Amino acid sequence: MNYFDYAATTPVDAESLHVFRTVSEEFWGNPSSLHDIGGKAEHLLSRCREKLAALLGVPSKGIHFTSGGTEGNHLALVTLALSRQKKGKHIIIGGGEHSSLHSSAAFLQGLGFTVTKIPFTSEGLIDTLILKDSLTEQTTVVSIGHVNGEIGTIQPLHAIHDLLKDRDILFHSDMVQSFGKMDVTEFTSKVDSFTLSSHKIYGPKGVGACYINPSLDITPMIPGLTHEDGFRGGTVNLPGIAGFVTAADLCCRSFATSHYMGLRTQFLKGLEEQLPGRYTLYEGPAHAQLPNVIGLGIHGLEGQWLMLECNRRGMGISTGSACGAGSHDLPKTLQSMGVNQRAGKEFIRISFGRETTEEHITELVHALSDIYASLTSPLT
């Protein structure tokens, strides 16, 4: 199968998998144990933490390893909000955030917090004017994802930081889709907290990281925990962490931007040749668009049906975030952009990886064109 769903997950890199297995066999002790076997594991865990922190340009003390982006977002948003509730109980999230942040916000609403969701512009960017007008004396946390997982737009974290820096408001960002695809070190110092996920960057599944600035006075969401400096419970997944950090190091050596730009240009050129005027592309300005993610709708073709037809032809695409798969609601990004129900139902997401070739793109364009022709051609 030709795979075009790398924004959902990636295959494990061979070197990452080798490290995972080696650590499973040779560093199997619990890092929290006080004997030598545990101490050996703890030493490796510390090295992994320091290595990841160096890749991110942040203090290692702020790195907390988690089970992935979803848990990281839950822990970050709820921890930050509860830690600052004496100041106020108003939080703000982007309307197109990952579902984990919407569910965390709903949980906080149940605890008496007020949640404001900021819409996107027609270009898929957070509306900073509405964000500015939504800030109040009670606002304590703002959460805006760095790169949107459904259409690949890059949000203006610098501008948002400037809005918040003198207001004593904490800034969280989901960096799951940006880390490993672009240099995030210029942004990690602009936020108080961010989350990462291993399986988006050719690392093992079930592991990720959440950074919270260690200079902040933060109380863990659940008291009495002993792992990860009290941030979360449960024995750490050391083989997964080592594989994750290995994959992160490999990705950060080269972001393959030109590779993805070439594939994007080829795909959009082919689509325009085969289906001129018959599709809607959802993207940001060139400077605010990650090239490996393409969100679009082909007019008259329901996205779910088109996905199944592509699958039948050996093409793996998606209809948005994998965490929203099976939902009949419109993707949150399109809802936030004000896209109507009919157009939203046509949405598909195509995302490239380092294994994607020009031949794969040609085959995908032909498949989409053939599917469209088969549905719209009159019966003979």
ChimeraX attribute file (.defattr): number of C-alpha atoms within 10 A of each C-alpha:
attribute: neighborCount
match mode: 1-to-1
recipient: residues
	/A:1	10
	/A:2	19
	/A:3	19
	/A:4	23
	/A:5	22
	/A:6	24
	/A:7	27
	/A:8	19
	/A:9	18
	/A:10	20
	/A:11	16
	/A:12	20
	/A:13	18
	/A:14	13
	/A:15	15
	/A:16	25
	/A:17	22
	/A:18	15
	/A:19	20
	/A:20	22
	/A:21	16
	/A:22	15
	/A:23	20
	/A:24	16
	/A:25	11
	/A:26	12
	/A:27	21
	/A:28	16
	/A:29	19
	/A:30	18
	/A:31	24
	/A:32	15
	/A:33	13
	/A:34	11
	/A:35	11
	/A:36	11
	/A:37	15
	/A:38	16
	/A:39	17
	/A:40	18
	/A:41	22
	/A:42	20
	/A:43	13
	/A:44	18
	/A:45	21
	/A:46	14
	/A:47	15
	/A:48	21
	/A:49	22
	/A:50	18
	/A:51	17
	/A:52	23
	/A:53	18
	/A:54	14
	/A:55	16
	/A:56	22
	/A:57	15
	/A:58	19
	/A:59	17
	/A:60	20
	/A:61	17
	/A:62	21
	/A:63	24
	/A:64	20
	/A:65	27
	/A:66	28
	/A:67	20
	/A:68	21
	/A:69	27
	/A:70	23
	/A:71	21
	/A:72	28
	/A:73	31
	/A:74	20
	/A:75	22
	/A:76	27
	/A:77	28
	/A:78	18
	/A:79	18
	/A:80	26
	/A:81	26
	/A:82	20
	/A:83	17
	/A:84	21
	/A:85	16
	/A:86	10
	/A:87	14
	/A:88	17
	/A:89	21
	/A:90	24
	/A:91	28
	/A:92	21
	/A:93	24
	/A:94	24
	/A:95	22
	/A:96	27
	/A:97	24
	/A:98	24
	/A:99	17
	/A:100	19
	/A:101	27
	/A:102	20
	/A:103	14
	/A:104	19
	/A:105	25
	/A:106	15
	/A:107	14
	/A:108	20
	/A:109	15
	/A:110	10
	/A:111	11
	/A:112	11
	/A:113	18
	/A:114	17
	/A:115	19
	/A:116	18
	/A:117	21
	/A:118	22
	/A:119	24
	/A:120	22
	/A:121	14
	/A:122	16
	/A:123	16
	/A:124	26
	/A:125	25
	/A:126	27
	/A:127	19
	/A:128	18
	/A:129	9
	/A:130	13
	/A:131	19
	/A:132	13
	/A:133	8
	/A:134	15
	/A:135	20
	/A:136	13
	/A:137	12
	/A:138	16
	/A:139	24
	/A:140	26
	/A:141	27
	/A:142	27
	/A:143	24
	/A:144	28
	/A:145	27
	/A:146	24
	/A:147	27
	/A:148	26
	/A:149	28
	/A:150	33
	/A:151	30
	/A:152	26
	/A:153	29
	/A:154	24
	/A:155	23
	/A:156	18
	/A:157	21
	/A:158	13
	/A:159	11
	/A:160	19
	/A:161	19
	/A:162	11
	/A:163	15
	/A:164	18
	/A:165	13
	/A:166	8
	/A:167	13
	/A:168	13
	/A:169	22
	/A:170	22
	/A:171	23
	/A:172	25
	/A:173	28
	/A:174	28
	/A:175	25
	/A:176	30
	/A:177	26
	/A:178	22
	/A:179	24
	/A:180	25
	/A:181	22
	/A:182	15
	/A:183	16
	/A:184	17
	/A:185	14
	/A:186	11
	/A:187	18
	/A:188	19
	/A:189	15
	/A:190	18
	/A:191	23
	/A:192	22
	/A:193	26
	/A:194	28
	/A:195	30
	/A:196	28
	/A:197	32
	/A:198	31
	/A:199	25
	/A:200	28
	/A:201	31
	/A:202	28
	/A:203	31
	/A:204	27
	/A:205	21
	/A:206	17
	/A:207	26
	/A:208	28
	/A:209	26
	/A:210	26
	/A:211	26
	/A:212	24
	/A:213	19
	/A:214	15
	/A:215	10
	/A:216	12
	/A:217	9
	/A:218	16
	/A:219	14
	/A:220	18
	/A:221	20
	/A:222	12
	/A:223	11
	/A:224	11
	/A:225	14
	/A:226	13
	/A:227	16
	/A:228	18
	/A:229	13
	/A:230	15
	/A:231	23
	/A:232	22
	/A:233	15
	/A:234	10
	/A:235	12
	/A:236	19
	/A:237	20
	/A:238	24
	/A:239	26
	/A:240	26
	/A:241	31
	/A:242	28
	/A:243	30
	/A:244	33
	/A:245	26
	/A:246	24
	/A:247	26
	/A:248	24
	/A:249	18
	/A:250	17
	/A:251	18
	/A:252	18
	/A:253	11
	/A:254	12
	/A:255	16
	/A:256	16
	/A:257	13
	/A:258	10
	/A:259	17
	/A:260	22
	/A:261	14
	/A:262	14
	/A:263	22
	/A:264	22
	/A:265	12
	/A:266	16
	/A:267	20
	/A:268	15
	/A:269	14
	/A:270	18
	/A:271	21
	/A:272	14
	/A:273	12
	/A:274	16
	/A:275	17
	/A:276	10
	/A:277	11
	/A:278	13
	/A:279	18
	/A:280	14
	/A:281	14
	/A:282	21
	/A:283	23
	/A:284	19
	/A:285	12
	/A:286	10
	/A:287	8
	/A:288	17
	/A:289	21
	/A:290	26
	/A:291	23
	/A:292	24
	/A:293	26
	/A:294	24
	/A:295	22
	/A:296	21
	/A:297	22
	/A:298	23
	/A:299	18
	/A:300	15
	/A:301	20
	/A:302	18
	/A:303	24
	/A:304	18
	/A:305	13
	/A:306	22
	/A:307	21
	/A:308	15
	/A:309	17
	/A:310	18
	/A:311	16
	/A:312	11
	/A:313	16
	/A:314	15
	/A:315	21
	/A:316	20
	/A:317	25
	/A:318	27
	/A:319	28
	/A:320	24
	/A:321	20
	/A:322	15
	/A:323	12
	/A:324	16
	/A:325	13
	/A:326	9
	/A:327	8
	/A:328	9
	/A:329	12
	/A:330	21
	/A:331	22
	/A:332	22
	/A:333	26
	/A:334	25
	/A:335	17
	/A:336	22
	/A:337	20
	/A:338	14
	/A:339	15
	/A:340	11
	/A:341	12
	/A:342	12
	/A:343	20
	/A:344	22
	/A:345	24
	/A:346	22
	/A:347	29
	/A:348	25
	/A:349	25
	/A:350	24
	/A:351	25
	/A:352	23
	/A:353	23
	/A:354	13
	/A:355	11
	/A:356	17
	/A:357	15
	/A:358	14
	/A:359	10
	/A:360	18
	/A:361	20
	/A:362	15
	/A:363	15
	/A:364	25
	/A:365	21
	/A:366	14
	/A:367	17
	/A:368	21
	/A:369	17
	/A:370	13
	/A:371	16
	/A:372	19
	/A:373	12
	/A:374	11
	/A:375	11
	/A:376	11
	/A:377	8
	/A:378	7
	/A:379	6
	/A:380	3
